[in-house]
Amino acid sequence: MKKQLLVLALVLAATLVVSTPAVAQRGGAGARGTITMSVHTHSSEFGGPSGPGTLFETTPLPFPPGRGEFSYSSIPCERPAPFNDTALVFQTGYPGVPSPAAVRHFIEGTLTPTGRSANQGIVRGTITTILCENRVQQPDRMFFAFHGRYRLVSDNQIVLTGTFRLVGGEGRFADMRGGGSLEGEITCLPPILQREGAANCAELGAFSDAILRLVGGFVDPTVPAV
C-alpha cells in the first residue's frame, strides 16, 4: 500500500497545474459523463458488518475526535459487500467496465479543528478505489483527493461535506480526471456496536466506520465515448 500512496502523491502533485473539470457532458473526444460512487469502509480493529477483516490495516478516529489522522478500508473483493458491490456508476457508461461496478476502497485523512472546539473543522484526505470483477481484485484503480468540513453532531456521528477531485488512476483508469461534491459520515454501524456490546461510538471509544457518497463528472480522452 505504501507504493500506491507514493504513486498517488505523485499524481496529486502533477494535477496541481491542471484545472479539474466540472460535471462533464457528453460530446467531444473521449469518454465523459457523470460518475456517482458510494464508499463503505471500516476499521481493521473492529471489522465490517459481516465480520472481522479488512483489505488494509487502518487507524480509526478515537472518540472524542481531535486533531489527527485516520484511515478506513473496505473488506476484500472475495467477500460479499452489498453496498460496495454496486457502488460505482458511470451514468453515460465507460468502455469495458460494468455499471454499476463492484469496488473496494481505502480512505486516509486528517481532521484539523478550527476555533476553540475540536468538534468541528477542516477535513482533508484521499480515497483509493479498486475495481473488483467476479470477486477478484483487479489492477485498475482510481485516485481521489477530497477537502471539506467536519462536525461532530452526536456520540455516534461526525458529518462530512466537501468536494473531491478525481486525479487519475492505474490500469483502465490511468488517464481519468474529474471532480464533484462529497458528503458522508464517520460513525459506528449497528452490527459493529452490537458485536462489541456498545451503545455508540462514545462507549466504543472510537469511530469504527466511514461512509461517503461522491457525485460529479469525469473525462477520459484516451478511451472512446460510449
LUMLUMDREN-656916 format. One record per residue: x, y, z of N, C-alpha, C in turn; residue number from 1. Coordinates in Angstrom, 2 decimals, padded with zeros to 5 digits, always signed. Layout:
BEGIN
{{X; Y; Z}; {X; Y; Z}; {X; Y; Z}; NUM}
...
END
This chain:
BEGIN
{{+000.82; -001.20; +000.00}; {+000.00; +000.00; +000.00}; {+000.86; +001.26; +000.00}; 1}
{{+002.09; +001.20; +000.63}; {+002.96; +002.36; +000.63}; {+003.33; +002.77; -000.78}; 2}
{{+003.53; +001.77; -001.67}; {+003.85; +002.08; -003.07}; {+002.69; +002.82; -003.72}; 3}
{{+001.46; +002.38; -003.42}; {+000.30; +003.03; -004.02}; {+000.17; +004.46; -003.52}; 4}
{{+000.47; +004.69; -002.23}; {+000.39; +006.04; -001.70}; {+001.42; +006.96; -002.33}; 5}
{{+002.62; +006.41; -002.64}; {+003.63; +007.21; -003.33}; {+003.15; +007.58; -004.72}; 6}
{{+002.55; +006.61; -005.43}; {+002.01; +006.90; -006.77}; {+000.94; +007.97; -006.68}; 7}
{{+000.06; +007.86; -005.67}; {-001.00; +008.85; -005.52}; {-000.43; +010.22; -005.24}; 8}
{{+000.61; +010.31; -004.41}; {+001.22; +011.61; -004.11}; {+001.79; +012.24; -005.37}; 9}
{{+002.42; +011.44; -006.22}; {+002.98; +011.96; -007.47}; {+001.88; +012.44; -008.41}; 10}
{{+000.79; +011.69; -008.46}; {-000.32; +012.10; -009.32}; {-000.93; +013.39; -008.83}; 11}
{{-001.10; +013.53; -007.51}; {-001.66; +014.75; -006.94}; {-000.78; +015.96; -007.27}; 12}
{{+000.53; +015.78; -007.15}; {+001.44; +016.88; -007.46}; {+001.31; +017.30; -008.92}; 13}
{{+001.18; +016.32; -009.80}; {+001.10; +016.64; -011.22}; {-000.18; +017.36; -011.57}; 14}
{{-001.25; +017.11; -010.82}; {-002.54; +017.70; -011.18}; {-002.72; +019.10; -010.61}; 15}
{{-001.79; +019.59; -009.82}; {-001.93; +020.94; -009.28}; {-001.90; +022.00; -010.38}; 16}
{{-001.32; +021.67; -011.53}; {-001.24; +022.64; -012.61}; {-002.32; +022.41; -013.65}; 17}
{{-003.24; +021.49; -013.36}; {-004.31; +021.18; -014.30}; {-005.64; +021.48; -013.65}; 18}
{{-006.50; +022.26; -014.28}; {-007.80; +022.57; -013.71}; {-008.68; +021.34; -013.77}; 19}
{{-009.42; +021.06; -012.69}; {-010.32; +019.92; -012.63}; {-011.61; +020.27; -013.34}; 20}
{{-012.11; +019.40; -014.23}; {-013.34; +019.71; -014.93}; {-014.53; +019.69; -014.01}; 21}
{{-015.54; +020.48; -014.33}; {-016.80; +020.39; -013.63}; {-017.51; +019.14; -014.11}; 22}
{{-018.77; +018.95; -013.69}; {-019.51; +017.79; -014.14}; {-019.51; +017.76; -015.65}; 23}
{{-018.96; +016.69; -016.22}; {-018.72; +016.64; -017.65}; {-019.99; +016.30; -018.41}; 24}
{{-020.05; +016.69; -019.67}; {-021.16; +016.43; -020.55}; {-020.71; +015.54; -021.70}; 25}
{{-021.66; +014.88; -022.33}; {-021.34; +014.05; -023.48}; {-020.92; +014.94; -024.66}; 26}
{{-020.10; +014.38; -025.52}; {-019.65; +015.11; -026.69}; {-018.16; +015.37; -026.60}; 27}
{{-017.51; +015.60; -027.74}; {-016.09; +015.83; -027.75}; {-015.34; +014.52; -027.75}; 28}
{{-014.00; +014.62; -027.64}; {-013.15; +013.44; -027.72}; {-013.17; +012.67; -026.42}; 29}
{{-013.20; +011.36; -026.53}; {-013.09; +010.50; -025.37}; {-014.39; +010.30; -024.63}; 30}
{{-014.30; +009.49; -023.57}; {-015.46; +009.20; -022.72}; {-015.60; +010.29; -021.68}; 31}
{{-016.84; +010.69; -021.43}; {-017.11; +011.69; -020.42}; {-018.55; +011.56; -019.97}; 32}
{{-018.82; +012.03; -018.76}; {-020.18; +011.94; -018.25}; {-020.21; +012.10; -016.74}; 33}
{{-021.25; +011.54; -016.12}; {-021.47; +011.67; -014.69}; {-021.03; +010.40; -013.97}; 34}
{{-020.37; +010.58; -012.84}; {-019.95; +009.46; -012.01}; {-020.56; +009.62; -010.62}; 35}
{{-021.11; +008.54; -010.08}; {-021.55; +008.50; -008.69}; {-020.92; +007.29; -008.03}; 36}
{{-020.59; +007.44; -006.77}; {-019.93; +006.33; -006.08}; {-020.20; +006.41; -004.59}; 37}
{{-020.57; +005.27; -004.00}; {-020.67; +005.16; -002.55}; {-019.42; +004.47; -002.03}; 38}
{{-019.00; +004.90; -000.86}; {-017.75; +004.41; -000.25}; {-018.08; +003.90; +001.15}; 39}
{{-018.04; +002.60; +001.33}; {-018.28; +002.00; +002.64}; {-016.98; +001.38; +003.13}; 40}
{{-016.48; +001.90; +004.24}; {-015.20; +001.44; +004.78}; {-015.30; +001.23; +006.29}; 41}
{{-014.38; +000.42; +006.80}; {-014.44; +000.01; +008.19}; {-013.02; +000.02; +008.77}; 42}
{{-012.91; -000.37; +010.03}; {-011.60; -000.41; +010.68}; {-011.14; -001.86; +010.84}; 43}
{{-009.86; -002.07; +010.70}; {-009.33; -003.42; +010.89}; {-009.46; -003.87; +012.34}; 44}
{{-009.55; -002.92; +013.26}; {-009.69; -003.27; +014.67}; {-011.05; -003.89; +014.97}; 45}
{{-012.12; -003.36; +014.35}; {-013.48; -003.81; +014.66}; {-014.11; -004.61; +013.53}; 46}
{{-013.54; -004.59; +012.34}; {-014.09; -005.32; +011.21}; {-015.29; -004.64; +010.59}; 47}
{{-015.91; -005.32; +009.62}; {-017.09; -004.80; +008.96}; {-018.35; -005.43; +009.50}; 48}
{{-019.52; -005.06; +008.95}; {-020.78; -005.65; +009.42}; {-020.83; -007.17; +009.31}; 49}
{{-020.13; -007.74; +008.31}; {-020.19; -009.19; +008.10}; {-019.15; -009.95; +008.92}; 50}
{{-018.29; -009.23; +009.64}; {-017.30; -009.91; +010.45}; {-015.93; -009.26; +010.38}; 51}
{{-014.92; -009.86; +011.01}; {-013.59; -009.25; +011.06}; {-012.88; -009.30; +009.72}; 52}
{{-011.87; -008.44; +009.57}; {-011.02; -008.46; +008.38}; {-011.33; -007.34; +007.42}; 53}
{{-010.30; -006.57; +007.07}; {-010.39; -005.53; +006.05}; {-009.26; -005.70; +005.06}; 54}
{{-009.38; -005.04; +003.90}; {-008.38; -005.17; +002.85}; {-007.02; -004.62; +003.28}; 55}
{{-007.03; -003.51; +004.04}; {-005.81; -002.88; +004.53}; {-005.92; -002.63; +006.03}; 56}
{{-004.79; -002.51; +006.69}; {-004.76; -002.11; +008.09}; {-005.20; -000.64; +008.20}; 57}
{{-005.85; -000.30; +009.30}; {-006.42; +001.04; +009.43}; {-006.11; +001.65; +010.79}; 58}
{{-006.40; +002.96; +010.86}; {-006.29; +003.71; +012.11}; {-007.59; +004.48; +012.30}; 59}
{{-008.56; +003.94; +013.05}; {-009.83; +004.65; +013.21}; {-009.68; +005.87; +014.09}; 60}
{{-010.58; +006.84; +013.91}; {-010.60; +008.02; +014.76}; {-011.00; +007.62; +016.18}; 61}
{{-010.33; +008.17; +017.18}; {-010.77; +007.93; +018.56}; {-011.98; +008.80; +018.89}; 62}
{{-012.68; +008.42; +019.94}; {-013.72; +009.28; +020.49}; {-013.26; +009.76; +021.87}; 63}
{{-013.32; +011.09; +022.12}; {-013.77; +012.16; +021.22}; {-012.72; +012.47; +020.17}; 64}
{{-013.17; +012.99; +019.01}; {-012.21; +013.30; +017.94}; {-011.44; +014.57; +018.28}; 65}
{{-010.29; +014.70; +017.68}; {-009.48; +015.90; +017.81}; {-008.60; +016.02; +016.59}; 66}
{{-007.57; +016.83; +016.68}; {-006.63; +016.93; +015.57}; {-005.92; +015.59; +015.40}; 67}
{{-005.93; +015.04; +014.18}; {-005.25; +013.78; +013.98}; {-005.58; +013.12; +012.67}; 68}
{{-004.90; +012.02; +012.41}; {-005.05; +011.28; +011.17}; {-005.94; +010.06; +011.37}; 69}
{{-006.54; +009.59; +010.28}; {-007.38; +008.41; +010.33}; {-007.29; +007.65; +009.02}; 70}
{{-007.66; +006.38; +009.04}; {-007.76; +005.60; +007.81}; {-008.80; +004.50; +008.01}; 71}
{{-009.48; +004.17; +006.90}; {-010.52; +003.14; +006.90}; {-010.43; +002.35; +005.60}; 72}
{{-010.84; +001.08; +005.65}; {-010.71; +000.20; +004.50}; {-011.98; -000.63; +004.31}; 73}
{{-012.28; -000.96; +003.06}; {-013.33; -001.93; +002.77}; {-012.83; -003.35; +003.05}; 74}
{{-013.75; -004.31; +003.00}; {-013.38; -005.71; +003.10}; {-012.87; -006.18; +001.73}; 75}
{{-012.20; -007.31; +001.63}; {-011.65; -007.77; +000.34}; {-012.73; -008.07; -000.70}; 76}
{{-012.32; -008.09; -001.96}; {-013.24; -008.32; -003.08}; {-013.93; -009.67; -002.99}; 77}
{{-013.25; -010.69; -002.44}; {-013.83; -012.03; -002.45}; {-014.99; -012.19; -001.48}; 78}
{{-015.16; -011.23; -000.57}; {-016.28; -011.30; +000.37}; {-017.42; -010.41; -000.10}; 79}
{{-018.67; -010.87; -000.01}; {-019.82; -010.06; -000.44}; {-019.90; -008.77; +000.37}; 80}
{{-020.19; -007.67; -000.33}; {-020.35; -006.36; +000.30}; {-021.53; -005.68; -000.40}; 81}
{{-022.73; -005.76; +000.15}; {-023.94; -005.32; -000.56}; {-023.87; -003.91; -001.12}; 82}
{{-023.23; -002.98; -000.41}; {-023.16; -001.60; -000.91}; {-022.01; -001.43; -001.90}; 83}
{{-020.81; -001.89; -001.55}; {-019.66; -001.70; -002.43}; {-019.73; -002.54; -003.70}; 84}
{{-020.51; -003.61; -003.68}; {-020.61; -004.46; -004.88}; {-021.40; -003.79; -006.00}; 85}
{{-022.10; -002.71; -005.71}; {-022.82; -001.93; -006.73}; {-022.53; -000.44; -006.56}; 86}
{{-021.32; -000.11; -006.11}; {-021.03; +001.25; -005.65}; {-020.70; +002.24; -006.75}; 87}
{{-020.06; +001.79; -007.83}; {-019.55; +002.70; -008.86}; {-020.48; +002.71; -010.07}; 88}
{{-020.97; +003.91; -010.41}; {-021.90; +004.04; -011.53}; {-021.40; +005.14; -012.46}; 89}
{{-021.19; +004.77; -013.73}; {-020.94; +005.74; -014.80}; {-022.27; +005.93; -015.53}; 90}
{{-022.91; +007.08; -015.33}; {-024.26; +007.27; -015.86}; {-024.31; +007.18; -017.38}; 91}
{{-023.24; +007.58; -018.05}; {-023.20; +007.51; -019.52}; {-022.35; +006.35; -020.00}; 92}
{{-021.91; +005.49; -019.10}; {-021.13; +004.32; -019.46}; {-019.64; +004.61; -019.55}; 93}
{{-018.85; +003.53; -019.40}; {-017.41; +003.60; -019.56}; {-016.97; +002.28; -020.17}; 94}
{{-016.27; +002.30; -021.31}; {-015.94; +001.07; -022.03}; {-015.21; +000.04; -021.17}; 95}
{{-015.71; -001.19; -021.20}; {-015.05; -002.28; -020.51}; {-015.33; -002.39; -019.04}; 96}
{{-016.17; -001.49; -018.49}; {-016.48; -001.52; -017.06}; {-017.99; -001.57; -016.90}; 97}
{{-018.54; -002.56; -016.19}; {-019.98; -002.61; -015.98}; {-020.44; -001.45; -015.12}; 98}
{{-021.71; -001.10; -015.25}; {-022.27; -000.04; -014.42}; {-023.65; -000.50; -013.92}; 99}
{{-023.81; -000.75; -012.62}; {-022.83; -000.47; -011.56}; {-021.70; -001.50; -011.51}; 100}
{{-020.58; -001.06; -010.96}; {-019.41; -001.92; -010.83}; {-019.09; -002.14; -009.36}; 101}
{{-018.51; -003.31; -009.07}; {-018.07; -003.63; -007.72}; {-016.68; -003.03; -007.48}; 102}
{{-016.52; -002.37; -006.34}; {-015.24; -001.75; -005.99}; {-014.98; -001.90; -004.50}; 103}
{{-013.73; -001.66; -004.12}; {-013.34; -001.57; -002.72}; {-012.53; -000.29; -002.54}; 104}
{{-012.40; +000.17; -001.28}; {-011.84; +001.49; -001.04}; {-010.86; +001.50; +000.13}; 105}
{{-009.96; +002.48; +000.09}; {-009.09; +002.79; +001.22}; {-009.09; +004.30; +001.39}; 106}
{{-009.47; +004.77; +002.57}; {-009.55; +006.20; +002.87}; {-008.44; +006.56; +003.86}; 107}
{{-007.77; +007.66; +003.59}; {-006.86; +008.27; +004.56}; {-007.21; +009.74; +004.68}; 108}
{{-007.15; +010.28; +005.90}; {-007.50; +011.68; +006.07}; {-006.95; +012.28; +007.35}; 109}
{{-007.19; +013.59; +007.47}; {-006.75; +014.34; +008.63}; {-007.84; +015.31; +009.06}; 110}
{{-008.11; +015.37; +010.35}; {-009.00; +016.38; +010.92}; {-008.17; +017.51; +011.51}; 111}
{{-008.57; +018.74; +011.19}; {-007.92; +019.92; +011.77}; {-009.00; +020.79; +012.39}; 112}
{{-009.12; +020.81; +013.74}; {-010.16; +021.63; +014.37}; {-009.94; +023.11; +014.10}; 113}
{{-011.05; +023.85; +014.05}; {-011.00; +025.30; +013.89}; {-011.69; +025.93; +015.10}; 114}
{{-011.18; +027.04; +015.55}; {-011.75; +027.68; +016.73}; {-011.34; +026.96; +018.00}; 115}
{{-012.10; +027.17; +019.05}; {-011.77; +026.60; +020.36}; {-012.23; +025.17; +020.52}; 116}
{{-013.18; +024.73; +019.72}; {-013.74; +023.39; +019.86}; {-013.11; +022.43; +018.88}; 117}
{{-012.86; +021.19; +019.34}; {-012.36; +020.14; +018.47}; {-013.49; +019.43; +017.75}; 118}
{{-014.73; +019.88; +017.97}; {-015.90; +019.21; +017.41}; {-016.21; +019.60; +015.97}; 119}
{{-015.48; +020.54; +015.41}; {-015.69; +020.93; +014.03}; {-014.40; +021.50; +013.46}; 120}
{{-014.32; +021.47; +012.12}; {-013.11; +021.97; +011.50}; {-012.98; +021.52; +010.06}; 121}
{{-011.73; +021.38; +009.62}; {-011.40; +021.05; +008.24}; {-011.01; +019.57; +008.15}; 122}
{{-011.51; +018.90; +007.10}; {-011.11; +017.53; +006.82}; {-010.48; +017.49; +005.43}; 123}
{{-009.36; +016.81; +005.33}; {-008.68; +016.58; +004.06}; {-008.31; +015.11; +003.96}; 124}
{{-008.32; +014.59; +002.72}; {-007.94; +013.19; +002.61}; {-007.87; +012.69; +001.20}; 125}
{{-007.63; +011.40; +001.07}; {-007.55; +010.73; -000.22}; {-008.36; +009.43; -000.16}; 126}
{{-008.82; +009.01; -001.32}; {-009.52; +007.74; -001.47}; {-008.87; +006.97; -002.62}; 127}
{{-008.51; +005.75; -002.36}; {-008.08; +004.83; -003.42}; {-009.19; +003.82; -003.65}; 128}
{{-009.70; +003.77; -004.88}; {-010.79; +002.87; -005.23}; {-010.28; +001.78; -006.16}; 129}
{{-010.57; +000.53; -005.82}; {-010.04; -000.64; -006.52}; {-011.19; -001.39; -007.17}; 130}
{{-011.05; -001.70; -008.45}; {-012.09; -002.41; -009.19}; {-012.06; -003.91; -008.85}; 131}
{{-013.25; -004.49; -008.68}; {-013.41; -005.93; -008.48}; {-014.20; -006.51; -009.66}; 132}
{{-013.82; -007.69; -010.11}; {-014.57; -008.41; -011.15}; {-014.66; -009.87; -010.77}; 133}
{{-015.89; -010.39; -010.72}; {-016.10; -011.80; -010.36}; {-015.43; -012.15; -009.04}; 134}
{{-015.53; -011.23; -008.07}; {-014.98; -011.39; -006.73}; {-013.46; -011.44; -006.70}; 135}
{{-012.82; -010.92; -007.74}; {-011.36; -010.90; -007.82}; {-010.88; -009.45; -007.92}; 136}
{{-009.91; -009.08; -007.10}; {-009.35; -007.74; -007.13}; {-008.58; -007.52; -008.43}; 137}
{{-008.84; -006.39; -009.11}; {-008.19; -006.05; -010.37}; {-007.09; -005.00; -010.15}; 138}
{{-006.21; -004.83; -011.14}; {-005.15; -003.82; -011.02}; {-005.64; -002.41; -011.32}; 139}
{{-006.91; -002.26; -011.66}; {-007.46; -000.95; -012.05}; {-007.87; -000.17; -010.80}; 140}
{{-007.35; +001.05; -010.69}; {-007.59; +001.88; -009.50}; {-007.88; +003.33; -009.91}; 141}
{{-008.68; +004.00; -009.08}; {-008.92; +005.43; -009.21}; {-008.45; +006.13; -007.95}; 142}
{{-007.85; +007.31; -008.12}; {-007.32; +008.08; -007.00}; {-008.10; +009.38; -006.87}; 143}
{{-008.60; +009.64; -005.67}; {-009.38; +010.84; -005.38}; {-008.71; +011.63; -004.26}; 144}
{{-008.84; +012.94; -004.30}; {-008.46; +013.82; -003.19}; {-009.70; +014.60; -002.78}; 145}
{{-009.92; +014.75; -001.47}; {-011.10; +015.50; -001.03}; {-010.74; +016.51; +000.05}; 146}
{{-011.62; +017.49; +000.18}; {-011.42; +018.60; +001.11}; {-012.78; +019.12; +001.52}; 147}
{{-012.96; +019.42; +002.80}; {-014.25; +019.94; +003.24}; {-014.28; +020.25; +004.72}; 148}
{{-015.49; +020.19; +005.27}; {-015.73; +020.49; +006.67}; {-016.24; +019.25; +007.40}; 149}
{{-015.93; +019.18; +008.68}; {-016.50; +018.12; +009.51}; {-017.15; +018.74; +010.75}; 150}
{{-018.12; +018.01; +011.31}; {-018.80; +018.48; +012.51}; {-019.30; +017.28; +013.31}; 151}
{{-018.93; +017.21; +014.58}; {-019.44; +016.18; +015.47}; {-020.86; +016.55; +015.86}; 152}
{{-021.84; +015.70; +015.51}; {-023.24; +016.03; +015.77}; {-023.86; +015.16; +016.87}; 153}
{{-023.21; +014.05; +017.24}; {-023.73; +013.20; +018.30}; {-022.62; +012.29; +018.79}; 154}
{{-022.95; +011.44; +019.76}; {-021.98; +010.47; +020.27}; {-021.71; +009.36; +019.27}; 155}
{{-022.37; +009.41; +018.10}; {-022.22; +008.32; +017.13}; {-022.00; +008.82; +015.71}; 156}
{{-021.77; +010.12; +015.52}; {-021.69; +010.58; +014.13}; {-020.89; +011.88; +013.99}; 157}
{{-019.97; +011.85; +013.02}; {-019.31; +013.06; +012.50}; {-019.80; +013.24; +011.07}; 158}
{{-020.35; +014.39; +010.75}; {-020.86; +014.67; +009.41}; {-019.77; +015.35; +008.59}; 159}
{{-019.60; +014.90; +007.33}; {-018.62; +015.47; +006.42}; {-019.31; +016.05; +005.20}; 160}
{{-018.89; +017.21; +004.73}; {-019.35; +017.80; +003.47}; {-018.16; +018.45; +002.79}; 161}
{{-018.12; +018.38; +001.45}; {-017.00; +018.99; +000.76}; {-017.00; +018.70; -000.72}; 162}
{{-015.82; +018.72; -001.30}; {-015.64; +018.48; -002.73}; {-014.52; +017.46; -002.93}; 163}
{{-014.51; +016.86; -004.12}; {-013.45; +015.91; -004.43}; {-012.90; +016.18; -005.82}; 164}
{{-011.67; +015.71; -006.05}; {-011.06; +015.69; -007.37}; {-010.67; +014.27; -007.71}; 165}
{{-011.01; +013.84; -008.88}; {-010.54; +012.56; -009.42}; {-009.26; +012.87; -010.17}; 166}
{{-008.12; +012.44; -009.62}; {-006.83; +012.93; -010.10}; {-006.06; +011.92; -010.93}; 167}
{{-006.70; +010.78; -011.25}; {-006.02; +009.80; -012.08}; {-006.21; +008.40; -011.54}; 168}
{{-005.37; +007.49; -011.99}; {-005.50; +006.12; -011.54}; {-004.46; +005.21; -012.15}; 169}
{{-004.81; +003.94; -012.21}; {-003.96; +002.92; -012.80}; {-004.81; +001.99; -013.65}; 170}
{{-004.17; +001.29; -014.59}; {-004.91; +000.37; -015.45}; {-005.88; +001.11; -016.34}; 171}
{{-007.11; +000.65; -016.38}; {-008.11; +001.26; -017.25}; {-008.43; +002.70; -016.88}; 172}
{{-008.12; +003.10; -015.65}; {-008.47; +004.43; -015.18}; {-007.28; +005.39; -015.16}; 173}
{{-006.19; +005.04; -015.82}; {-004.94; +005.81; -015.68}; {-005.07; +007.26; -016.11}; 174}
{{-005.91; +007.54; -017.12}; {-005.99; +008.90; -017.66}; {-007.30; +009.60; -017.31}; 175}
{{-008.04; +009.05; -016.38}; {-009.32; +009.65; -016.00}; {-009.11; +010.83; -015.06}; 176}
{{-009.91; +011.86; -015.28}; {-009.91; +013.05; -014.42}; {-011.35; +013.45; -014.15}; 177}
{{-011.56; +014.25; -013.11}; {-012.92; +014.70; -012.81}; {-013.00; +015.40; -011.48}; 178}
{{-014.22; +015.58; -011.03}; {-014.43; +016.25; -009.75}; {-015.91; +016.39; -009.46}; 179}
{{-016.23; +016.81; -008.23}; {-017.62; +016.98; -007.85}; {-017.77; +017.20; -006.36}; 180}
{{-018.94; +016.81; -005.82}; {-019.27; +017.04; -004.42}; {-019.19; +015.74; -003.63}; 181}
{{-018.99; +015.90; -002.33}; {-018.84; +014.76; -001.42}; {-019.62; +015.04; -000.15}; 182}
{{-020.27; +014.01; +000.37}; {-020.89; +014.08; +001.68}; {-020.79; +012.72; +002.34}; 183}
{{-020.91; +012.70; +003.65}; {-020.84; +011.41; +004.32}; {-020.74; +011.55; +005.82}; 184}
{{-020.30; +010.48; +006.46}; {-020.21; +010.45; +007.91}; {-019.12; +009.48; +008.35}; 185}
{{-018.56; +009.77; +009.51}; {-017.72; +008.83; +010.23}; {-018.53; +008.42; +011.45}; 186}
{{-018.76; +007.13; +011.62}; {-019.78; +006.67; +012.55}; {-019.44; +005.30; +013.08}; 187}
{{-020.42; +004.68; +013.74}; {-020.32; +003.29; +014.18}; {-021.60; +002.58; +013.75}; 188}
{{-021.48; +001.63; +012.85}; {-022.65; +000.93; +012.33}; {-023.23; -000.02; +013.38}; 189}
{{-024.56; -000.20; +013.36}; {-025.21; -001.05; +014.38}; {-024.63; -002.45; +014.52}; 190}
{{-024.29; -003.17; +013.42}; {-023.73; -004.52; +013.63}; {-022.42; -004.52; +014.41}; 191}
{{-021.59; -003.49; +014.22}; {-020.33; -003.41; +014.96}; {-020.61; -003.13; +016.43}; 192}
{{-021.51; -002.18; +016.70}; {-021.84; -001.86; +018.09}; {-022.43; -003.07; +018.81}; 193}
{{-023.31; -003.79; +018.12}; {-023.91; -004.98; +018.74}; {-022.85; -006.03; +019.05}; 194}
{{-021.93; -006.23; +018.10}; {-020.89; -007.23; +018.29}; {-019.94; -006.86; +019.43}; 195}
{{-019.71; -005.55; +019.60}; {-018.78; -005.09; +020.62}; {-019.46; -004.78; +021.95}; 196}
{{-020.79; -004.86; +021.99}; {-021.51; -004.60; +023.23}; {-021.49; -003.15; +023.64}; 197}
{{-021.53; -002.24; +022.65}; {-021.52; -000.80; +022.93}; {-022.77; -000.15; +022.36}; 198}
{{-023.19; +000.95; +022.97}; {-024.39; +001.66; +022.52}; {-024.08; +002.67; +021.43}; 199}
{{-022.86; +003.19; +021.39}; {-022.49; +004.22; +020.42}; {-020.96; +004.31; +020.36}; 200}
{{-020.48; +005.23; +019.51}; {-019.03; +005.39; +019.35}; {-018.36; +005.86; +020.64}; 201}
{{-019.09; +006.66; +021.43}; {-018.52; +007.15; +022.68}; {-018.20; +005.98; +023.61}; 202}
{{-019.12; +005.01; +023.71}; {-018.86; +003.83; +024.53}; {-017.79; +002.94; +023.93}; 203}
{{-017.76; +002.87; +022.59}; {-016.76; +002.04; +021.91}; {-015.36; +002.63; +022.05}; 204}
{{-015.31; +003.97; +022.16}; {-014.03; +004.65; +022.29}; {-013.39; +005.02; +020.97}; 205}
{{-014.11; +004.79; +019.86}; {-013.59; +005.08; +018.52}; {-014.74; +005.08; +017.53}; 206}
{{-014.47; +005.65; +016.36}; {-015.42; +005.60; +015.24}; {-015.00; +004.44; +014.34}; 207}
{{-015.87; +003.46; +014.20}; {-015.47; +002.21; +013.53}; {-015.64; +002.23; +012.02}; 208}
{{-016.40; +003.18; +011.47}; {-016.75; +003.13; +010.05}; {-016.76; +004.53; +009.43}; 209}
{{-016.49; +004.59; +008.12}; {-016.59; +005.83; +007.36}; {-017.37; +005.54; +006.08}; 210}
{{-018.40; +006.34; +005.83}; {-019.28; +006.15; +004.68}; {-019.38; +007.47; +003.93}; 211}
{{-019.06; +007.45; +002.64}; {-019.08; +008.65; +001.82}; {-019.91; +008.42; +000.56}; 212}
{{-020.37; +009.51; -000.05}; {-021.02; +009.46; -001.35}; {-020.45; +010.58; -002.21}; 213}
{{-020.00; +010.22; -003.41}; {-019.41; +011.16; -004.35}; {-020.32; +011.28; -005.58}; 214}
{{-020.55; +012.50; -006.03}; {-021.32; +012.76; -007.24}; {-020.60; +013.84; -008.03}; 215}
{{-020.29; +013.55; -009.30}; {-019.58; +014.55; -010.09}; {-019.45; +014.13; -011.54}; 216}
{{-018.40; +014.61; -012.17}; {-018.18; +014.33; -013.58}; {-016.80; +013.75; -013.82}; 217}
{{-016.65; +013.08; -014.97}; {-015.36; +012.51; -015.33}; {-015.12; +012.73; -016.83}; 218}
{{-013.87; +012.68; -017.21}; {-013.48; +012.71; -018.60}; {-012.23; +011.86; -018.76}; 219}
{{-012.19; +011.09; -019.85}; {-011.02; +010.27; -020.18}; {-010.80; +010.35; -021.69}; 220}
{{-009.83; +011.16; -022.14}; {-009.63; +011.35; -023.57}; {-009.02; +010.16; -024.28}; 221}
{{-008.58; +009.15; -023.52}; {-007.86; +008.03; -024.13}; {-008.76; +006.85; -024.51}; 222}
{{-010.04; +006.90; -024.13}; {-010.96; +005.82; -024.47}; {-012.13; +006.41; -025.27}; 223}
{{-012.74; +005.61; -026.16}; {-013.83; +006.14; -026.98}; {-015.09; +006.40; -026.16}; 224}
{{-015.86; +007.38; -026.61}; {-017.15; +007.65; -025.96}; {-018.09; +006.49; -026.20}; 225}
{{-018.93; +006.23; -025.23}; {-019.91; +005.15; -025.34}; {-021.13; +005.62; -026.10}; 226}
END
